Amino acid sequence: MRTQRLAFPLMAVLVLAACKDSSPTANEAQLDDSAFELVAEAALEAAEQQGTPLPSLDNLLRRTYQAIRQQGGHPKGQRLLRAGQTLEAIVAVLGPGIAEEALTGVDQALSRMNDRFSGQAVPDRVKRTLDQAQALADRGHTALASERHAASLRASLASADLIRSLSARFQARKAVDSATRAYKAAREAVAADPTDAEKAALRKALRLRNGAADALGAKEYRKARTLARESVALSQEVLKGRSAG
């Protein structure tokens, strides 16, 4: 596959250079992770803007439901959805070509990331993740070659999730989602008779969660993760208090 070289963000270059030139310290791994998150984010943005985007289950389901509405129904697809055979339904409604499209998105993202990381001392976590993502992509190609389209799509989606996990944006969004779920669970747990302390903790948890969401929107990903984790910790304390009681 021919890899298209794209402009590299100046900040990522500067951070990588700083990590490369610094002497080994206890913080070096953390700096490397930060730098590679920027690289991964740049590669994913390039894939979204100039290539086939990474597949996501949410997007595929939106396309599937839209196609069903536009077609005035799709008996087989609807039956598979009701039976919980989601990937089989997506293939039935959108056609077997969707599996190849998903693999193309994964292949392009992996190619761009490998190109970006070329010549760099990749952190072990990043290397393991990329190796696992590549193995899943290979499995997807094997399934596609034998026309097992749902299996191919499943492998592509799993690979895409691993690739996204290297992105600062993905990690921040995941942290905000976790903070949202934790807050809702804690609020429901004390809904009937919250104490003053629980009310104060939940107010703060919500402020932190909203601050994390704002930081995510402003592309301040590290700040978003920090605030989201603080929010989760507060919500969990409320839940633990109720469990202990």
N, C-alpha and C positions, 0 to 999 in steps of 0.2 A: 504494500500500500504506500502510495506516495504521500509524504508528510509535508503539509504546507507550513512554512515558518512564519510566525506572526510576531508583531511587535511585543517586546517584553517590558512590563512596567518598570519604570526607573526605580521605584521604591523597593521592589523585589530584588532587583540587581544590587542595590546598595546594601540591603539587609544580608543577602547571600555573601557579598564581599566582606562585610563586617564579620560574619560568622567564620568565614574561611581564614581571615587574617588574625583572629583572636587566639590567644593561647588557651589550651585546654583548662576548663574550670568546671565547677559543679553546675553552672548555669548554661554551659555550651549546648547541651542537648535541647534545652528549652528554647534557646535562640534558634537552633536549627529547625525545630518544629515550627516556630513562628514563621521563619523564612519559607519553609516548604509549604506551609498553608497558603501563603501569598502566591507561590508558584502554582499550586493546585487550583486556586481560585482563578488565576489568570487563564489557565488552560481550559477550565470549564466554561468561563465566559466566552472564550474564543470558540469553543465547540457550539455553544448556544447561538452565537451571532453569525458564524461563518461556516458552519457545518451542520450535520444532523445532531440535534440535541440528545443528551443521554435520556433513555426511556425512564418513565416513572409510572407507577401503577395509577396514581391519581389522574394523570393526564390521559392515559390510555382508557380509563373508565369514563372520563368526560367525553372523549371521542366516541366511545362505544354507545353511550346513552344518546348522544347527539345523533349518531347514525341511525339508531333505532327510531328516534322521533321523526327524523327526516324520511325514513322509509315507511313510516306508518306502522311500525312494528316489525319484529323479527322473531318468529316463533321459536326457532332453535336457540338463538342467542338468549332470549328471555327465559327459556326453560333451563338453560345452563346456569344463568345467573341465579335463578331461584334455587337451583341445586347446589349452589356454592362453588361451582366449577368456573371460577372467574376468568382464568387465563384461557380456558377453552372457549368461553363465551366471547372474549375479545377477539380471538382468532376467527371464530365463526362469523362475527359481525363485520370486523374490519378486513378480513381476508388474511390468508397465510403470509402475504407480503409484509405484514406488520412485524413478524418475527425477524425477517431480514433487516427491516428498517431499524429495529431495536439493536440488533447486533452491529449495524453500521455505526450507530451512535456510540456504542461502547468501544468499538475498534478505534474510532477517531479520537475519543477522549484518551484512551490508553496510549495511542501513538503520540498525541500532543504532550502528554505528561512525560513519557519516556524521552521525548525530544527535549523538553524543558529540563529534565533532571540529568541529562547527559553530561558526564564529566564532573558531577557533584557527588560528594560523599553522602549518599542518601541514608537518613536515619533508619534503624532497623524496623521501626514500626511502619514507616512508609514503604520500605521494600517488601515486608511481609504482606501488607495490604495490596500492593500492586501485583505481587506474585499470585495472591489468591484471586484477585480480580481477573488476571489473565487466564488462570486455570478455569474459572467459570466461563469466560468468553470462549475458550477452546471447547469447553463442554457444549456451549450453545451452538457452535459451528458444527460439531459432531451431530447434535440432535437435528439441526436444520438440514444437514446432508441426507439424513434418513427420513426427512419430512415429518419429524415429531415437533410440530410448530409450537405447541404449548410448552413443551419441555425446553425448547430453545429460548422461548420468551422468558420462562422462569429463570433460566441461567443468566440471561441478559439483565434482568431486573436486579438479581442478586449482585451481579458484577457492578452495575451502575451504583447501587447503594454503597458498596465498598469504595468506589472511586469518589463519590460525594463525601464520604466520611473524612477524606483528606482535606476537604475544603473548609476554610474558616467560616464561610457563610452557612454551610450545611450544619456545622457543629453549633453555631450560634442559634440557628433556627430550631434545631433539635432541643437545645437547652431552654429556649423560650416555650416551646410546646410542652416540655416537661414541667416547667414552672406553672403553666396554665392548668395542666391536669392536676398537679399537686394542690394548687390553690382551690380548685373546684371541689376536690375530694375533701379537703379540710373544712371548707365552708359548709358542705353538705353534712359533714360529721357533727358540726356544732350548731346546725341551723335552728334546732328547737330551743336550746337554752345556752347560748354562748356566754362565757364569763367575760368580765372586763378585760382580763389579760389576753384571752383568746381573740376578742374583738380587736385589740390593739395589734396583736401579732398578725392577724389576717389583713388589717389595713396596711401594715408595713409590707407584708408579702405581696399584696396587690400593687402597691407603689413600685416595689422593686421589679415585679413582673412587667408592669407597664413601661418602666424605665428601660428594661431590657429590650422590649419590643421597639421602643423608640430608637435605641442604639442600633438594633438590627436594621431598621429602616435607613439609618444614617451611615450604614456600612462600618460601624464601629464594633466589629465582631467580638473582639476580646472583652470589651466592656459589656456587651450584651450577655456573653457567657457568665461573666462574673456576677452581674446583677441577677441573672436567672438562677444561678446556683444558690445565691443568698436567699432568694425568694423560696426556692424549693426547701431549703433548710428550715426556714420559719414554718412553712406549711407542714412539714414532716414533724416538727416539734409539737404542733397542735394535735396532729393525728396520734402521735405517740402518747401524749397526755391523755387523750380520750381512751386509747387502748389500755393504758395502765390503770385507768379508773374503772 
